[in-house]
Amino acid sequence: MNCYEHTLITRQDSPEDENKKLVKKYEKIIKDNSGEIIKTEEWGLRNLTRRINNNKKGYYFHIKFEGVGKTIEELEKIENIDEKLIRFLTVKVKKHDLTSFFGEKKEGLKK
Amino acid sequence: MKRKKKFKQKRKTSSYSKLSLFQKPGMKFFKACPLSGKNAPVIDYKNVKMLKKYISETGRILPSRVTSVSQKKQKELSRAIKRARVLALL
């Protein structure tokens, strides 16, 4: 089993409920293809630094999981067709680093 | 003890400012790599705050001769910057 990090960016105009459904759908795909989810982070709505397909903002999701090569093959095959996504990125890491660089400020404000 | 510490700090700064042809042998010429050693920040495509220090105003990667990052770390750094660009974080 290898460790992977996966980040999705969805369109800003799609409502939040739909975004969460979308992420759950991809989580299911990972689980079905002999993968194991460790953590999912929600970075929220962020400004993109430059326009991608006329989108100024995007909703970010980050999934940390363990899997094999076939897991990613299946995952990216479906993501390539999906029109609701702007971008996605998979990175292989040696070890999962569970500190989050995003969304720390929001937690502070809530307290 | 306190005096000793102050003295050491002063010498460090002076060795940079007095770079000349006639400097004493054994003086430091180069800055140490800011990304290696103890307490160095983690090079990661998600660490946008750190990566922003190593790109120019127009978004290009700064050369290691400007930032004095070591070869090994520069490779990691450029890879992290390129990954951040894909996700429109930089």
N, CA and C atoms of all chains as a GROMACS GRO file, in nm:
protein
  603
    1MET      N    1   0.083  -0.121   0.000
    1MET     CA    2   0.000   0.000   0.000
    1MET      C    3   0.087   0.126   0.000
    2ASN      N    4   0.047   0.219  -0.083
    2ASN     CA    5   0.119   0.346  -0.088
    2ASN      C    6   0.032   0.456  -0.028
    3CYS      N    7   0.101   0.562   0.013
    3CYS     CA    8   0.030   0.678   0.067
    3CYS      C    9   0.012   0.782  -0.043
    4TYR      N   10  -0.108   0.834  -0.055
    4TYR     CA   11  -0.134   0.936  -0.157
    4TYR      C   12  -0.210   1.053  -0.097
    5GLU      N   13  -0.190   1.168  -0.160
    5GLU     CA   14  -0.269   1.286  -0.127
    5GLU      C   15  -0.340   1.330  -0.253
    6HIS      N   16  -0.467   1.362  -0.238
    6HIS     CA   17  -0.545   1.399  -0.356
    6HIS      C   18  -0.620   1.529  -0.328
    7THR      N   19  -0.612   1.622  -0.420
    7THR     CA   20  -0.681   1.750  -0.403
    7THR      C   21  -0.776   1.772  -0.519
    8LEU      N   22  -0.897   1.815  -0.487
    8LEU     CA   23  -0.997   1.845  -0.590
    8LEU      C   24  -1.034   1.993  -0.584
    9ILE      N   25  -1.062   2.051  -0.698
    9ILE     CA   26  -1.122   2.186  -0.700
    9ILE      C   27  -1.252   2.176  -0.778
   10THR      N   28  -1.362   2.216  -0.712
   10THR     CA   29  -1.491   2.215  -0.780
   10THR      C   30  -1.533   2.358  -0.813
   11ARG      N   31  -1.631   2.369  -0.899
   11ARG     CA   32  -1.677   2.502  -0.941
   11ARG      C   33  -1.741   2.579  -0.826
   12GLN      N   34  -1.731   2.710  -0.835
   12GLN     CA   35  -1.783   2.792  -0.727
   12GLN      C   36  -1.936   2.801  -0.730
   13ASP      N   37  -1.993   2.791  -0.850
   13ASP     CA   38  -2.137   2.812  -0.862
   13ASP      C   39  -2.219   2.692  -0.817
   14SER      N   40  -2.155   2.576  -0.798
   14SER     CA   41  -2.232   2.462  -0.750
   14SER      C   42  -2.252   2.474  -0.599
   15PRO      N   43  -2.373   2.444  -0.549
   15PRO     CA   44  -2.401   2.461  -0.406
   15PRO      C   45  -2.320   2.365  -0.318
   16GLU      N   46  -2.315   2.399  -0.189
   16GLU     CA   47  -2.228   2.325  -0.098
   16GLU      C   48  -2.269   2.180  -0.081
   17ASP      N   49  -2.402   2.158  -0.078
   17ASP     CA   50  -2.448   2.020  -0.060
   17ASP      C   51  -2.401   1.931  -0.174
   18GLU      N   52  -2.403   1.990  -0.293
   18GLU     CA   53  -2.362   1.912  -0.409
   18GLU      C   54  -2.213   1.880  -0.404
   19ASN      N   55  -2.137   1.979  -0.355
   19ASN     CA   56  -1.993   1.957  -0.342
   19ASN      C   57  -1.963   1.841  -0.249
   20LYS      N   58  -2.035   1.840  -0.136
   20LYS     CA   59  -2.010   1.734  -0.039
   20LYS      C   60  -2.052   1.598  -0.094
   21LYS      N   61  -2.157   1.599  -0.172
   21LYS     CA   62  -2.199   1.473  -0.237
   21LYS      C   63  -2.090   1.424  -0.331
   22LEU      N   64  -2.033   1.522  -0.403
   22LEU     CA   65  -1.931   1.488  -0.502
   22LEU      C   66  -1.810   1.423  -0.435
   23VAL      N   67  -1.770   1.481  -0.321
   23VAL     CA   68  -1.653   1.427  -0.251
   23VAL      C   69  -1.684   1.288  -0.197
   24LYS      N   70  -1.807   1.272  -0.147
   24LYS     CA   71  -1.844   1.139  -0.095
   24LYS      C   72  -1.844   1.036  -0.206
   25LYS      N   73  -1.881   1.081  -0.324
   25LYS     CA   74  -1.881   0.991  -0.439
   25LYS      C   75  -1.739   0.943  -0.470
   26TYR      N   76  -1.645   1.038  -0.465
   26TYR     CA   77  -1.506   0.998  -0.493
   26TYR      C   78  -1.445   0.916  -0.381
   27GLU      N   79  -1.489   0.946  -0.258
   27GLU     CA   80  -1.441   0.864  -0.147
   27GLU      C   81  -1.486   0.720  -0.163
   28LYS      N   82  -1.607   0.705  -0.214
   28LYS     CA   83  -1.661   0.570  -0.235
   28LYS      C   84  -1.582   0.498  -0.343
   29ILE      N   85  -1.544   0.573  -0.446
   29ILE     CA   86  -1.466   0.512  -0.553
   29ILE      C   87  -1.333   0.459  -0.500
   30ILE      N   88  -1.271   0.539  -0.411
   30ILE     CA   89  -1.144   0.496  -0.352
   30ILE      C   90  -1.164   0.369  -0.270
   31LYS      N   91  -1.272   0.370  -0.190
   31LYS     CA   92  -1.296   0.254  -0.104
   31LYS      C   93  -1.325   0.129  -0.184
   32ASP      N   94  -1.398   0.147  -0.296
   32ASP     CA   95  -1.434   0.030  -0.376
   32ASP      C   96  -1.313  -0.032  -0.445
   33ASN      N   97  -1.213   0.053  -0.474
   33ASN     CA   98  -1.095   0.002  -0.544
   33ASN      C   99  -0.978  -0.022  -0.448
   34SER      N  100  -1.006  -0.096  -0.345
   34SER     CA  101  -0.905  -0.139  -0.246
   34SER      C  102  -0.822  -0.023  -0.192
   35GLY      N  103  -0.890   0.085  -0.160
   35GLY     CA  104  -0.822   0.198  -0.096
   35GLY      C  105  -0.875   0.219   0.044
   36GLU      N  106  -0.803   0.302   0.119
   36GLU     CA  107  -0.844   0.326   0.257
   36GLU      C  108  -0.824   0.474   0.288
   37ILE      N  109  -0.934   0.542   0.326
   37ILE     CA  110  -0.924   0.686   0.350
   37ILE      C  111  -0.878   0.713   0.492
   38ILE      N  112  -0.781   0.802   0.504
   38ILE     CA  113  -0.728   0.836   0.636
   38ILE      C  114  -0.786   0.967   0.686
   39LYS      N  115  -0.792   1.067   0.597
   39LYS     CA  116  -0.842   1.197   0.642
   39LYS      C  117  -0.894   1.275   0.522
   40THR      N  118  -1.003   1.347   0.542
   40THR     CA  119  -1.047   1.440   0.438
   40THR      C  120  -1.054   1.579   0.497
   41GLU      N  121  -0.994   1.672   0.423
   41GLU     CA  122  -0.995   1.811   0.468
   41GLU      C  123  -1.080   1.894   0.372
   42GLU      N  124  -1.144   1.996   0.429
   42GLU     CA  125  -1.220   2.088   0.346
   42GLU      C  126  -1.156   2.225   0.358
   43TRP      N  127  -1.092   2.269   0.251
   43TRP     CA  128  -1.023   2.398   0.257
   43TRP      C  129  -1.120   2.513   0.230
   44GLY      N  130  -1.235   2.482   0.175
   44GLY     CA  131  -1.335   2.584   0.153
   44GLY      C  132  -1.316   2.663   0.026
   45LEU      N  133  -1.393   2.771   0.014
   45LEU     CA  134  -1.389   2.853  -0.106
   45LEU      C  135  -1.265   2.943  -0.103
   46ARG      N  136  -1.182   2.930  -0.206
   46ARG     CA  137  -1.059   3.010  -0.214
   46ARG      C  138  -1.052   3.080  -0.349
   47ASN      N  139  -0.983   3.192  -0.349
   47ASN     CA  140  -0.959   3.259  -0.476
   47ASN      C  141  -0.850   3.184  -0.553
   48LEU      N  142  -0.876   3.161  -0.680
   48LEU     CA  143  -0.770   3.106  -0.765
   48LEU      C  144  -0.676   3.220  -0.802
   49THR      N  145  -0.546   3.189  -0.812
   49THR     CA  146  -0.451   3.297  -0.842
   49THR      C  147  -0.463   3.344  -0.987
   50ARG      N  148  -0.509   3.256  -1.074
   50ARG     CA  149  -0.536   3.299  -1.212
   50ARG      C  150  -0.661   3.226  -1.259
   51ARG      N  151  -0.718   3.276  -1.367
   51ARG     CA  152  -0.842   3.216  -1.414
   51ARG      C  153  -0.818   3.080  -1.476
   52ILE      N  154  -0.903   2.984  -1.441
   52ILE     CA  155  -0.901   2.854  -1.505
   52ILE      C  156  -1.039   2.831  -1.563
   53ASN      N  157  -1.048   2.824  -1.693
   53ASN     CA  158  -1.177   2.806  -1.763
   53ASN      C  159  -1.281   2.908  -1.716
   54ASN      N  160  -1.240   3.034  -1.706
   54ASN     CA  161  -1.327   3.143  -1.664
   54ASN      C  162  -1.380   3.128  -1.522
   55ASN      N  163  -1.308   3.056  -1.437
   55ASN     CA  164  -1.347   3.046  -1.296
   55ASN      C  165  -1.251   3.132  -1.214
   56LYS      N  166  -1.310   3.214  -1.126
   56LYS     CA  167  -1.225   3.297  -1.041
   56LYS      C  168  -1.203   3.233  -0.904
   57LYS      N  169  -1.302   3.157  -0.861
   57LYS     CA  170  -1.294   3.094  -0.730
   57LYS      C  171  -1.317   2.944  -0.743
   58GLY      N  172  -1.276   2.873  -0.642
   58GLY     CA  173  -1.297   2.730  -0.644
   58GLY      C  174  -1.312   2.675  -0.504
   59TYR      N  175  -1.382   2.563  -0.494
   59TYR     CA  176  -1.403   2.498  -0.365
   59TYR      C  177  -1.304   2.383  -0.355
   60TYR      N  178  -1.218   2.388  -0.252
   60TYR     CA  179  -1.108   2.291  -0.243
   60TYR      C  180  -1.142   2.177  -0.146
   61PHE      N  181  -1.107   2.057  -0.186
   61PHE     CA  182  -1.116   1.940  -0.098
   61PHE      C  183  -0.984   1.864  -0.104
   62HIS      N  184  -0.944   1.809   0.010
   62HIS     CA  185  -0.816   1.739   0.018
   62HIS      C  186  -0.840   1.603   0.083
   63ILE      N  187  -0.800   1.497   0.014
   63ILE     CA  188  -0.821   1.361   0.066
   63ILE      C  189  -0.686   1.294   0.083
   64LYS      N  190  -0.663   1.240   0.200
   64LYS     CA  191  -0.542   1.160   0.224
   64LYS      C  192  -0.583   1.015   0.234
   65PHE      N  193  -0.522   0.930   0.152
   65PHE     CA  194  -0.563   0.790   0.154
   65PHE      C  195  -0.448   0.697   0.122
   66GLU      N  196  -0.471   0.570   0.151
   66GLU     CA  197  -0.376   0.466   0.114
   66GLU      C  198  -0.438   0.384   0.004
   67GLY      N  199  -0.356   0.343  -0.091
   67GLY     CA  200  -0.412   0.264  -0.200
   67GLY      C  201  -0.302   0.205  -0.286
   68VAL      N  202  -0.345   0.145  -0.396
   68VAL     CA  203  -0.251   0.089  -0.493
   68VAL      C  204  -0.265   0.167  -0.624
   69GLY      N  205  -0.184   0.129  -0.722
   69GLY     CA  206  -0.185   0.203  -0.848
   69GLY      C  207  -0.320   0.202  -0.917
   70LYS      N  208  -0.391   0.090  -0.901
   70LYS     CA  209  -0.518   0.078  -0.972
   70LYS      C  210  -0.624   0.172  -0.915
   71THR      N  211  -0.611   0.202  -0.784
   71THR     CA  212  -0.706   0.294  -0.721
   71THR      C  213  -0.705   0.429  -0.791
   72ILE      N  214  -0.584   0.478  -0.817
   72ILE     CA  215  -0.571   0.609  -0.879
   72ILE      C  216  -0.612   0.605  -1.025
   73GLU      N  217  -0.580   0.495  -1.089
   73GLU     CA  218  -0.620   0.478  -1.230
   73GLU      C  219  -0.771   0.495  -1.246
   74GLU      N  220  -0.845   0.428  -1.158
   74GLU     CA  221  -0.991   0.434  -1.164
   74GLU      C  222  -1.042   0.573  -1.127
   75LEU      N  223  -0.979   0.628  -1.024
   75LEU     CA  224  -1.022   0.759  -0.973
   75LEU      C  225  -1.005   0.867  -1.080
   76GLU      N  226  -0.890   0.868  -1.143
   76GLU     CA  227  -0.862   0.975  -1.240
   76GLU      C  228  -0.938   0.954  -1.370
   77LYS      N  229  -0.970   0.829  -1.398
   77LYS     CA  230  -1.047   0.800  -1.519
   77LYS      C  231  -1.185   0.868  -1.511
   78ILE      N  232  -1.245   0.860  -1.393
   78ILE     CA  233  -1.377   0.920  -1.376
   78ILE      C  234  -1.367   1.072  -1.363
   79GLU      N  235  -1.261   1.118  -1.299
   79GLU     CA  236  -1.246   1.262  -1.279
   79GLU      C  237  -1.220   1.335  -1.410
   80ASN      N  238  -1.156   1.268  -1.502
   80ASN     CA  239  -1.127   1.331  -1.630
   80ASN      C  240  -1.253   1.369  -1.706
   81ILE      N  241  -1.358   1.290  -1.685
   81ILE     CA  242  -1.483   1.315  -1.758
   81ILE      C  243  -1.569   1.418  -1.686
   82ASP      N  244  -1.552   1.424  -1.552
   82ASP     CA  245  -1.640   1.507  -1.470
   82ASP      C  246  -1.630   1.656  -1.506
   83GLU      N  247  -1.744   1.717  -1.536
   83GLU     CA  248  -1.743   1.858  -1.574
   83GLU      C  249  -1.750   1.951  -1.454
   84LYS      N  250  -1.787   1.897  -1.338
   84LYS     CA  251  -1.800   1.981  -1.220
   84LYS      C  252  -1.664   2.017  -1.160
   85LEU      N  253  -1.561   1.944  -1.198
   85LEU     CA  254  -1.428   1.969  -1.142
   85LEU      C  255  -1.350   2.067  -1.230
   86ILE      N  256  -1.274   2.154  -1.164
   86ILE     CA  257  -1.183   2.241  -1.238
   86ILE      C  258  -1.047   2.172  -1.252
   87ARG      N  259  -0.993   2.128  -1.140
   87ARG     CA  260  -0.861   2.065  -1.140
   87ARG      C  261  -0.858   1.954  -1.036
   88PHE      N  262  -0.761   1.864  -1.052
   88PHE     CA  263  -0.730   1.769  -0.946
   88PHE      C  264  -0.583   1.734  -0.952
   89LEU      N  265  -0.529   1.690  -0.839
   89LEU     CA  266  -0.387   1.657  -0.833
   89LEU      C  267  -0.366   1.542  -0.735
   90THR      N  268  -0.292   1.443  -0.778
   90THR     CA  269  -0.256   1.332  -0.690
   90THR      C  270  -0.106   1.335  -0.666
   91VAL      N  271  -0.068   1.324  -0.541
   91VAL     CA  272   0.075   1.324  -0.507
   91VAL      C  273   0.103   1.204  -0.419
   92LYS      N  274   0.212   1.134  -0.454
   92LYS     CA  275   0.252   1.020  -0.371
   92LYS      C  276   0.347   1.071  -0.263
   93VAL      N  277   0.321   1.031  -0.140
   93VAL     CA  278   0.408   1.074  -0.030
   93VAL      C  279   0.458   0.951   0.044
   94LYS      N  280   0.574   0.970   0.108
   94LYS     CA  281   0.630   0.857   0.182
   94LYS      C  282   0.551   0.832   0.311
   95LYS      N  283   0.513   0.942   0.374
   95LYS     CA  284   0.445   0.928   0.502
   95LYS      C  285   0.340   1.038   0.513
   96HIS      N  286   0.227   1.007   0.575
   96HIS     CA  287   0.123   1.107   0.584
   96HIS      C  288   0.154   1.210   0.691
   97ASP      N  289   0.150   1.335   0.649
   97ASP     CA  290   0.171   1.446   0.741
   97ASP      C  291   0.034   1.507   0.771
   98LEU      N  292  -0.014   1.491   0.894
   98LEU     CA  293  -0.154   1.526   0.923
   98LEU      C  294  -0.173   1.670   0.969
   99THR      N  295  -0.067   1.751   0.965
   99THR     CA  296  -0.086   1.893   0.996
   99THR      C  297  -0.145   1.962   0.875
  100SER      N  298  -0.245   2.048   0.898
  100SER     CA  299  -0.310   2.114   0.785
  100SER      C  300  -0.263   2.259   0.776
  101PHE      N  301  -0.233   2.301   0.653
  101PHE     CA  302  -0.186   2.438   0.632
  101PHE      C  303  -0.303   2.533   0.605
  102PHE      N  304  -0.420   2.478   0.580
  102PHE     CA  305  -0.534   2.561   0.545
  102PHE      C  306  -0.644   2.545   0.648
  103GLY      N  307  -0.726   2.647   0.658
  103GLY     CA  308  -0.844   2.637   0.743
  103GLY      C  309  -0.817   2.647   0.891
  104GLU      N  310  -0.693   2.686   0.928
  104GLU     CA  311  -0.664   2.700   1.070
  104GLU      C  312  -0.724   2.828   1.126
  105LYS      N  313  -0.729   2.930   1.042
  105LYS     CA  314  -0.781   3.059   1.087
  105LYS      C  315  -0.930   3.050   1.121
  106LYS      N  316  -1.002   2.975   1.040
  106LYS     CA  317  -1.146   2.962   1.060
  106LYS      C  318  -1.176   2.903   1.196
  107GLU      N  319  -1.100   2.800   1.233
  107GLU     CA  320  -1.122   2.736   1.363
  107GLU      C  321  -1.098   2.833   1.477
  108GLY      N  322  -0.999   2.916   1.459
  108GLY     CA  323  -0.966   3.014   1.562
  108GLY      C  324  -1.078   3.115   1.581
  109LEU      N  325  -1.141   3.152   1.469
  109LEU     CA  326  -1.247   3.252   1.476
  109LEU      C  327  -1.371   3.196   1.547
  110LYS      N  328  -1.396   3.069   1.524
  110LYS     CA  329  -1.515   3.008   1.583
  110LYS      C  330  -1.504   3.003   1.734
  111LYS      N  331  -1.384   2.975   1.784
  111LYS     CA  332  -1.365   2.966   1.927
  111LYS      C  333  -1.388   3.102   1.992
  112MET      N  334   2.798   3.489   3.070
  112MET     CA  335   2.744   3.407   2.961
  112MET      C  336   2.673   3.493   2.857
  113LYS      N  337   2.598   3.590   2.908
  113LYS     CA  338   2.520   3.673   2.816
  113LYS      C  339   2.612   3.751   2.722
  114ARG      N  340   2.719   3.800   2.777
  114ARG     CA  341   2.813   3.878   2.697
  114ARG      C  342   2.870   3.795   2.583
  115LYS      N  343   2.903   3.671   2.614
  115LYS     CA  344   2.961   3.583   2.512
  115LYS      C  345   2.867   3.567   2.393
  116LYS      N  346   2.738   3.548   2.424
  116LYS     CA  347   2.641   3.527   2.318
  116LYS      C  348   2.633   3.648   2.226
  117LYS      N  349   2.630   3.764   2.287
  117LYS     CA  350   2.620   3.886   2.208
  117LYS      C  351   2.738   3.899   2.113
  118PHE      N  352   2.854   3.867   2.164
  118PHE     CA  353   2.976   3.879   2.086
  118PHE      C  354   2.969   3.791   1.961
  119LYS      N  355   2.918   3.670   1.980
  119LYS     CA  356   2.910   3.577   1.867
  119LYS      C  357   2.818   3.631   1.757
  120GLN      N  358   2.706   3.685   1.799
  120GLN     CA  359   2.610   3.738   1.701
  120GLN      C  360   2.672   3.852   1.620
  121LYS      N  361   2.744   3.937   1.689
  121LYS     CA  362   2.805   4.050   1.621
  121LYS      C  363   2.902   4.003   1.512
  122ARG      N  364   2.980   3.902   1.546
  122ARG     CA  365   3.079   3.855   1.448
  122ARG      C  366   3.012   3.800   1.323
  123LYS      N  367   2.899   3.734   1.345
  123LYS     CA  368   2.830   3.675   1.230
  123LYS      C  369   2.787   3.782   1.130
  124THR      N  370   2.728   3.888   1.182
  124THR     CA  371   2.679   3.991   1.091
  124THR      C  372   2.795   4.064   1.023
  125SER      N  373   2.903   4.081   1.097
  125SER     CA  374   3.012   4.159   1.041
  125SER      C  375   3.079   4.086   0.926
  126SER      N  376   3.079   3.952   0.933
  126SER     CA  377   3.148   3.877   0.828
  126SER      C  378   3.079   3.893   0.693
  127TYR      N  379   2.949   3.923   0.698
  127TYR     CA  380   2.881   3.944   0.569
  127TYR      C  381   2.907   4.085   0.516
  128SER      N  382   2.902   4.180   0.607
  128SER     CA  383   2.911   4.318   0.562
  128SER      C  384   3.050   4.354   0.513
  129LYS      N  385   3.153   4.286   0.564
  129LYS     CA  386   3.289   4.323   0.527
  129LYS      C  387   3.346   4.232   0.417
  130LEU      N  388   3.262   4.194   0.322
  130LEU     CA  389   3.314   4.112   0.213
  130LEU      C  390   3.400   4.198   0.121
  131SER      N  391   3.527   4.165   0.113
  131SER     CA  392   3.614   4.242   0.024
  131SER      C  393   3.731   4.157  -0.021
  132LEU      N  394   3.813   4.213  -0.104
  132LEU     CA  395   3.931   4.141  -0.154
  132LEU      C  396   4.031   4.116  -0.043
  133PHE      N  397   4.034   4.206   0.055
  133PHE     CA  398   4.138   4.200   0.157
  133PHE      C  399   4.090   4.138   0.286
  134GLN      N  400   3.986   4.056   0.279
  134GLN     CA  401   3.934   4.001   0.404
  134GLN      C  402   4.023   3.887   0.453
  135LYS      N  403   4.008   3.861   0.582
  135LYS     CA  404   4.090   3.757   0.645
  135LYS      C  405   4.051   3.620   0.590
  136PRO      N  406   4.147   3.530   0.578
  136PRO     CA  407   4.113   3.394   0.536
  136PRO      C  408   4.031   3.325   0.645
  137GLY      N  409   3.945   3.238   0.606
  137GLY     CA  410   3.862   3.166   0.702
  137GLY      C  411   3.733   3.236   0.731
  138MET      N  412   3.710   3.347   0.667
  138MET     CA  413   3.581   3.415   0.685
  138MET      C  414   3.474   3.348   0.602
  139LYS      N  415   3.351   3.363   0.648
  139LYS     CA  416   3.241   3.299   0.574
  139LYS      C  417   3.208   3.379   0.449
  140PHE      N  418   3.200   3.310   0.335
  140PHE     CA  419   3.162   3.378   0.212
  140PHE      C  420   3.013   3.364   0.186
  141PHE      N  421   2.961   3.244   0.216
  141PHE     CA  422   2.825   3.213   0.175
  141PHE      C  423   2.731   3.201   0.293
  142LYS      N  424   2.607   3.237   0.269
  142LYS     CA  425   2.503   3.214   0.368
  142LYS      C  426   2.471   3.064   0.373
  143ALA      N  427   2.429   3.017   0.491
  143ALA     CA  428   2.388   2.877   0.500
  143ALA      C  429   2.251   2.860   0.435
  144CYS      N  430   2.224   2.739   0.390
  144CYS     CA  431   2.094   2.713   0.326
  144CYS      C  432   1.981   2.730   0.428
  145PRO      N  433   1.882   2.813   0.397
  145PRO     CA  434   1.775   2.838   0.493
  145PRO      C  435   1.676   2.722   0.507
  146LEU      N  436   1.685   2.625   0.416
  146LEU     CA  437   1.585   2.516   0.418
  146LEU      C  438   1.641   2.385   0.471
  147SER      N  439   1.773   2.380   0.498
  147SER     CA  440   1.827   2.257   0.556
  147SER      C  441   1.878   2.288   0.697
  148GLY      N  442   1.899   2.184   0.771
  148GLY     CA  443   1.939   2.201   0.910
  148GLY      C  444   1.822   2.188   1.003
  149LYS      N  445   1.848   2.211   1.129
  149LYS     CA  446   1.742   2.194   1.229
  149LYS      C  447   1.639   2.307   1.217
  150ASN      N  448   1.516   2.274   1.254
  150ASN     CA  449   1.405   2.371   1.256
  150ASN      C  450   1.378   2.435   1.121
  151ALA      N  451   1.418   2.367   1.014
  151ALA     CA  452   1.390   2.421   0.880
  151ALA      C  453   1.245   2.395   0.846
  152PRO      N  454   1.181   2.487   0.771
  152PRO     CA  455   1.041   2.465   0.732
  152PRO      C  456   1.028   2.349   0.634
  153VAL      N  457   0.912   2.285   0.638
  153VAL     CA  458   0.887   2.170   0.551
  153VAL      C  459   0.858   2.220   0.410
  154ILE      N  460   0.922   2.159   0.311
  154ILE     CA  461   0.894   2.195   0.172
  154ILE      C  462   0.776   2.112   0.126
  155ASP      N  463   0.664   2.181   0.101
  155ASP     CA  464   0.542   2.112   0.066
  155ASP      C  465   0.458   2.203  -0.022
  156TYR      N  466   0.388   2.147  -0.119
  156TYR     CA  467   0.311   2.232  -0.210
  156TYR      C  468   0.195   2.301  -0.141
  157LYS      N  469   0.158   2.253  -0.020
  157LYS     CA  470   0.048   2.316   0.052
  157LYS      C  471   0.095   2.433   0.137
  158ASN      N  472   0.226   2.439   0.162
  158ASN     CA  473   0.281   2.544   0.247
  158ASN      C  474   0.304   2.670   0.164
  159VAL      N  475   0.195   2.737   0.131
  159VAL     CA  476   0.202   2.848   0.035
  159VAL      C  477   0.281   2.966   0.091
  160LYS      N  478   0.267   2.989   0.219
  160LYS     CA  479   0.336   3.103   0.282
  160LYS      C  480   0.487   3.093   0.264
  161MET      N  481   0.538   2.972   0.282
  161MET     CA  482   0.682   2.951   0.270
  161MET      C  483   0.726   2.962   0.124
  162LEU      N  484   0.646   2.904   0.034
  162LEU     CA  485   0.684   2.902  -0.108
  162LEU      C  486   0.688   3.043  -0.166
  163LYS      N  487   0.605   3.132  -0.112
  163LYS     CA  488   0.597   3.266  -0.168
  163LYS      C  489   0.728   3.343  -0.152
  164LYS      N  490   0.809   3.303  -0.055
  164LYS     CA  491   0.938   3.370  -0.035
  164LYS      C  492   1.034   3.339  -0.149
  165TYR      N  493   1.013   3.228  -0.216
  165TYR     CA  494   1.109   3.184  -0.316
  165TYR      C  495   1.062   3.202  -0.459
  166ILE      N  496   0.963   3.286  -0.480
  166ILE     CA  497   0.924   3.323  -0.616
  166ILE      C  498   0.930   3.474  -0.630
  167SER      N  499   0.952   3.519  -0.753
  167SER     CA  500   0.962   3.663  -0.777
  167SER      C  501   0.823   3.725  -0.780
  168GLU      N  502   0.819   3.856  -0.801
  168GLU     CA  503   0.690   3.926  -0.804
  168GLU      C  504   0.602   3.878  -0.918
  169THR      N  505   0.669   3.842  -1.027
  169THR     CA  506   0.593   3.795  -1.143
  169THR      C  507   0.565   3.646  -1.138
  170GLY      N  508   0.604   3.581  -1.029
  170GLY     CA  509   0.569   3.442  -1.012
  170GLY      C  510   0.670   3.342  -1.063
  171ARG      N  511   0.790   3.389  -1.094
  171ARG     CA  512   0.894   3.295  -1.142
  171ARG      C  513   0.975   3.244  -1.024
  172ILE      N  514   1.032   3.124  -1.041
  172ILE     CA  515   1.112   3.064  -0.935
  172ILE      C  516   1.247   3.137  -0.928
  173LEU      N  517   1.285   3.179  -0.807
  173LEU     CA  518   1.413   3.248  -0.792
  173LEU      C  519   1.528   3.148  -0.798
  174PRO      N  520   1.639   3.186  -0.861
  174PRO     CA  521   1.754   3.095  -0.869
  174PRO      C  522   1.819   3.076  -0.732
  175SER      N  523   1.886   2.960  -0.715
  175SER     CA  524   1.942   2.929  -0.584
  175SER      C  525   2.061   3.020  -0.552
  176ARG      N  526   2.120   3.083  -0.655
  176ARG     CA  527   2.232   3.173  -0.624
  176ARG      C  528   2.184   3.301  -0.558
  177VAL      N  529   2.057   3.332  -0.574
  177VAL     CA  530   2.000   3.449  -0.507
  177VAL      C  531   1.958   3.412  -0.365
  178THR      N  532   1.890   3.297  -0.352
  178THR     CA  533   1.832   3.261  -0.223
  178THR      C  534   1.925   3.174  -0.138
  179SER      N  535   2.034   3.128  -0.197
  179SER     CA  536   2.132   3.041  -0.130
  179SER      C  537   2.068   2.916  -0.072
  180VAL      N  538   1.977   2.858  -0.147
  180VAL     CA  539   1.921   2.728  -0.111
  180VAL      C  540   2.011   2.620  -0.170
  181SER      N  541   2.030   2.510  -0.095
  181SER     CA  542   2.120   2.405  -0.144
  181SER      C  543   2.057   2.334  -0.264
  182GLN      N  544   2.142   2.266  -0.339
  182GLN     CA  545   2.098   2.199  -0.464
  182GLN      C  546   1.984   2.102  -0.441
  183LYS      N  547   2.001   2.021  -0.337
  183LYS     CA  548   1.901   1.918  -0.310
  183LYS      C  549   1.766   1.981  -0.277
  184LYS      N  550   1.772   2.086  -0.194
  184LYS     CA  551   1.648   2.148  -0.151
  184LYS      C  552   1.585   2.230  -0.264
  185GLN      N  553   1.668   2.285  -0.351
  185GLN     CA  554   1.616   2.363  -0.463
  185GLN      C  555   1.532   2.275  -0.556
  186LYS      N  556   1.578   2.151  -0.573
  186LYS     CA  557   1.503   2.056  -0.656
  186LYS      C  558   1.366   2.030  -0.595
  187GLU      N  559   1.365   2.004  -0.464
  187GLU     CA  560   1.238   1.980  -0.395
  187GLU      C  561   1.148   2.103  -0.403
  188LEU      N  562   1.212   2.218  -0.387
  188LEU     CA  563   1.138   2.344  -0.386
  188LEU      C  564   1.071   2.370  -0.519
  189SER      N  565   1.146   2.352  -0.627
  189SER     CA  566   1.088   2.381  -0.759
  189SER      C  567   0.974   2.285  -0.790
  190ARG      N  568   0.989   2.161  -0.742
  190ARG     CA  569   0.881   2.065  -0.764
  190ARG      C  570   0.756   2.106  -0.687
  191ALA      N  571   0.777   2.153  -0.565
  191ALA     CA  572   0.663   2.196  -0.482
  191ALA      C  573   0.594   2.318  -0.543
  192ILE      N  574   0.674   2.411  -0.597
  192ILE     CA  575   0.616   2.531  -0.657
  192ILE      C  576   0.533   2.494  -0.779
  193LYS      N  577   0.585   2.401  -0.858
  193LYS     CA  578   0.513   2.362  -0.979
  193LYS      C  579   0.382   2.291  -0.945
  194ARG      N  580   0.385   2.215  -0.836
  194ARG     CA  581   0.261   2.148  -0.793
  194ARG      C  582   0.159   2.250  -0.745
  195ALA      N  583   0.207   2.351  -0.674
  195ALA     CA  584   0.117   2.455  -0.624
  195ALA      C  585   0.056   2.534  -0.739
  196ARG      N  586   0.133   2.548  -0.848
  196ARG     CA  587   0.081   2.621  -0.964
  196ARG      C  588  -0.034   2.547  -1.030
  197VAL      N  589  -0.026   2.415  -1.031
  197VAL     CA  590  -0.132   2.336  -1.092
  197VAL      C  591  -0.263   2.360  -1.020
  198LEU      N  592  -0.255   2.369  -0.887
  198LEU     CA  593  -0.375   2.388  -0.806
  198LEU      C  594  -0.411   2.536  -0.790
  199ALA      N  595  -0.343   2.623  -0.864
  199ALA     CA  596  -0.369   2.768  -0.858
  199ALA      C  597  -0.356   2.823  -0.717
  200LEU      N  598  -0.260   2.770  -0.642
  200LEU     CA  599  -0.233   2.823  -0.509
  200LEU      C  600  -0.128   2.934  -0.515
  201LEU      N  601  -0.045   2.931  -0.620
  201LEU     CA  602   0.058   3.036  -0.634
  201LEU      C  603   0.032   3.118  -0.760
   0.00000   0.00000   0.00000
